[in-house]
Amino acid sequence: MSTTSETKTTLKGGEFLIKETEAKNVFIPEEWNEEQLMIAQSCHDFLAQNVWPHLDRIDLQEEGLMPELLNKAGELGLLGISVPEEYGGFGKDFTTSMLATEVLGAGHSFAVAISAHTGIGTLPILYYGTAEQKAKYIPKLASGEWKAAYCLTEPNSGSDANSGKTNAKLTADGKHYILNGQKMWITNGGFADVFTVFAKIDDDANLSAFIVEKTSSGISLNPEEHKMGIKGSSTRQIFFNDCKIPVENLLSERQNGFKIAVNILNLGRIKLAGAAIGASKEVTSKSIQYANERQQFGRSISKYGAIRHKIAEQAIRIYASEAAIYRASQNVEDATRTLIAGGIDEAKAKLKGVEQFAVEAAIVKVHGSEVLDYAVDEGVQIYGGMGYSAEAPMDRAYRDARINRIFEGTNEINRMLTVDMMLKRAMKGELDLMGPAQAVAAELMAIPDFSSTETTLFSNEKKYVTGFKKSVLMVAGAAVQKLMMQLGKEQEVLMNLADMIIETYVSESVLLRVEKLVGIKGEAACKEQLDMMKVYINDAADKIHKSGKEAVNTFATGDEQRAMLMGLKRFTKTEPLNTTELRRNVSAKLIAENKYCF
């Protein structure tokens, strides 16, 4: 990672829509330093030696195998990358922990187990625990001596987490809480030593959180769930029947559980995006290798245009999503450092840092998980008949990928959250959306300005991204004015707006990544990256236009509708581009390298 001391101008969460970001102020994966690359290599080597050779055994949930793998990961320090050194971890920054998450994301069910342990399992205690709680639990979690799980979901409370029925009551002597209730879909549930359990105390309106050890009385588990994919991940229902918990195991303050859940899920979302991209890269490498090996009509199928299109498109979407993920990750890290420098406790600063970029976390979660689904689906297609065989790798990859659009809040919930969070910040005065939206509305009535003659390397793409932002502001501003309090019920409109926002953020991210890379390496060395950026933004224009049109046609009529549709067409207009040629350039590089190489 860059260690330059120049001052960064970092935007607040959501401000990407209304302010310009300079390429020099984003972090790009091409900037990893030697130490970070060594950590990434250690993660890759761990998968190659301990996970990939044993995927069938893992999926059969061979007794003791997953805990043993977590123990080995703990011995190498992979469970404590972001844990402070005082608790036995490496104390690395957020982007470094993201890199480890990305690489380990190619580990199928193991990736789920280690992500749950190091993320939602460990972080609630690390960030919200008392000094005594952290001293007791974190060193054992960082080493792997104890495994962790997170108990939030119930049979009747999924997306609506705060409606959970699990209840806790204080004993007459005030020394214990008595916990009763049921939790389901608990990752690592079958072997976890420590559970973070969410429950309401008495008739509280909001959840509280408790640290519960598996040795506590009154805990029972259902058998392992039979799942579509991630079969090697332990997933169980857990029952608490008069489970006795010491009062000192209340995590944070009473009724602070829902806040804990939300903040930890924000972290979980951005981490899931990283893991999804790691899995996407592995799938794409396998797709390329198979395409090079498979002969039909006397030639490798990688020589055929239809296959080359698929390979190039896998890579283009991965590269763009990765740009957005690490842009957001570095924003979180920068915000955290600023807060710590301002005197805020490190744990609280880390939570506030990710909370500030909750919008971006939701965006990359949706995009990364859907890129993975695209990559595995095309991977199956490239393998053809072998893609459907359980003997080939795409079967497991395809099934394992599907959960990511449900984990950490469904993609539908995350889409609605993206819009909801931005509008709420605008209403609180934290984000000035109304001013720019009104400016765009006024621009609709004005004669378009065709005077610009700027022709720099990135001038077209910068103009397009500016237009994308105007499209979002125009449609969102009109939707808020027209629908007002009803907007929250118009879920189709919210989905359209979210898709426009997501494509805008990812388009700008890949533009900034390539602009910065060209500044470092020069244009000649970045030919394929330039081609990927151009194709992605060209295609994003069509997606944004379609989503915007659907939204406008939902709530607008007459002259207003016609004016907005004309504006949308103007703001998403692009110059003709031979995307076939650019994809061929990208696929040629990938095929020559015989792997995902960007």
Secondary structure, 3 states (H helix, E strand, C coil): CCCCCCCCCCCCCCHHHCCCCCHHHCCCHHHCCHHHHHHHHHHHHHHHHHHHHHHHHHHCCCCCHHHHHHHHHHHCCCCCCCCCHHHCCCCCCHHHHHHHHHHHCCCCHHHHHHHHHHHHHCHHHHHHCCHHHHHHHHHHHHHCCCCEEEECCECCECCCHHHCCCEEEECCCCCEEEEEEEEEEEECCCCCCEEEEEEEECCCCCCEEEEEECCCCCEEECCCCCCCCCCCCCEEEEEEEEEEEEHHHEECCCCCHHHHHHHHHHHHHHHHHHHHHHHHHHHHHHHHHHHHHCEECCEEHHHCHHHHHHHHHHHHHHHHHHHHHHHHHHHHHHHHHHHHHCCCCHHHHHHHHHHHCHHHHHHHHHHHHHHHHHHHHHHHHHHHHHHHCCCCHHHHHHHHHHHHHCCCCCHHHHHHHHHHHHHHHHHCCCCCCHHHHHHHHHHHHCCCCCCCCCCCCCHHHHHHHHHHHHHHHHHHHHHHHHHHHHHHHCHHHHHHHHHHHHHHHHHHHHHHHHHHHHHHHCHHHHHHHHHHHHHHHHHHHHHHHHHHHHHHHHHCCHHHHHHHHHHHHHHCCCCCCCHHHHHHHHHHHHHHHCCCCC
